[in-house]
Structure formats: C-alpha cells, structure tokens
Amino acid sequence: MADEIDYKIIGNEMQLVEIELDTDEAVRAEAGAMMYMGPGIKMETSTGGGLLKGFKRALTGESFFITSFIHQAAGKGYVAFGAPYPGKIIALDLGQFGGSFLCQKDSFLCAANGIDIEIALTRKIGAGLFGGEGFILQRLKGDGLAFVHAGGTIVEKDLAPGETIRVDTGCITAFEERVTYDIQWAGGFKNALFGGEGLVLASLTGPGKVYLQSLPFSRLADRIVAASRYHTGSQKEESSGLAGIGSDALGSLLGGDR
C-alpha cells in the first residue's frame, strides 16, 4: 500500500508540487527535483530496490538513484518538488486506473512511497523504432499518487472504445495502459520531408485517458540549439575582417586561451 499523501500544485507556467506528510510517511523523487522542505524531513538516497531497479530506471532516462523524503517528526511535514522546465504538473491517482499508468521517459517527478517506477515496452517494436521517442516507456505502478511533468499546456483526452487520435510522438505525456499505442506513416514522403513533422505519427486508440503536452522538451531543445547556431553565425558575420580578427585575438588573450 502506498502512503496516503496530501498535496497542492503551486504556480502557473513553472509549477511545483508541495507534498504534506504525516509522521513516518514518505515521498520518492528523482535526484535533484527537491526545491525545499520543512524540519523533520530526512533524505535517504538509494537504488530504490536493488541494482536491477536502478538500471531499469536509467534505461527510461531517469537517474540511477532515487531519493526518499521521510517525515520523522511529530505533526505535519512538507517537501516541495519543482518542474525541470516550463509546463504543468499532472497528479495521477493510480488506484483509479487499475494500479498502473504509462508515461513518456523523463516525465516522472515524484510519487508517494510505495509506488514503483518500472520499465515498459510499447506493444509493438515498430512503434518504438519509428516513433521518434523510443520504445521504452515508464510504468508507474501502485495504488497511490504519482506526479508527472508535461511541457507547455496539458490536453486531457478521454477516448471512447474504438476512438483513435493521431499525435506527434513527442507530444504524448502519459496514457492508461489499456490504451492501444501504435504508429502510422505520416501520409507521403513529401509530408515527412518538407512538413517538419517526422515520418510517423503515434496512434492512440481507446478506451482510456490520454495526456498530451504542447511543448515536448525535445522540441524546445531543438529550437534553442537552432537559435544559438543562428546567433553564433550572426556574430561571426558582424565581426568579419581585420576588426573581427583583432577582436577574436583580444578575446582569446583576456579569456586565458593563449
């Protein structure tokens, strides 16, 4: 049985979740997620169940170690965890979804003590090989609360039996395990080559709940890299000629490169 914890989500675009703990209750989180905590909270870092579980978490993009925050004082304690980049935090009561939920790698934030973070493969290898995000997902398993992070805005869909939605693979945050996950070709080589949306789309078929994100971290990172390359190229053009050579030499000397 997972610990029964209370929580509140704070903020709008850069959210954090504050967990309230009774005596001897605990919450587990990825290393580096903690933002602040009250007195009486003790941290214990471990592999969370042996070397095998640590390796399994590492395969899903999470850290090898996991940290437990245990309230050991009388009364109420609290600990807060911050989102790693702009977006929203989703609270999942796993007991309402048959005890498990699948989520995209790197999306797990924290969970009540007693929730397991496992590795899960998509039902079809092709969905992973061509889906753009890999065929390794995270399975959150237990009967308590778990929290995942989504980039940008969250879109929540309740798919009816047989209802299908096609989604950019990176925009999937989490979905019920009973939802069928597959891939479909984008609909022509020109669409994939010039449309900028990739070769395939993910196909999610109900019944079940699906959470989508408007700004996957991979998309955000690509745009930052592209912008930095453009900015670097502009700077090089502006400092061309003798003035640019002199500036580069002076910068190298001041920077200790020579």
Sequence and secondary structure as in RCSB ss.txt:
>XXXX:A:sequence
MADEIDYKIIGNEMQLVEIELDTDEAVRAEAGAMMYMGPGIKMETSTGGGLLKGFKRALTGESFFITSFIHQAAG
KGYVAFGAPYPGKIIALDLGQFGGSFLCQKDSFLCAANGIDIEIALTRKIGAGLFGGEGFILQRLKGDGLAFVHA
GGTIVEKDLAPGETIRVDTGCITAFEERVTYDIQWAGGFKNALFGGEGLVLASLTGPGKVYLQSLPFSRLADRIV
AASRYHTGSQKEESSGLAGIGSDALGSLLGGDR
>XXXX:A:secstr
     EEEEE SSB EEEEEE TT EEEEETT EEEE TTEEEEEE SSSHHHHHHHHHTTS S EEEEEE SSS
 EEEEEE SSSEEEEEEEGGGGTTEEEE TT EEEEETT EEEEEE SSHHHHHSSSS SEEEEEESSSEEEEEE
ES EEEEEE TT EEEE GGGEEEE TTSEEEEEE SSHHHHHHSSS SEEEEEESSEEEEEESS HHHHHHHHH
HHHHHHHHHHHHHT HHHHHHHHHHHHHHTT  
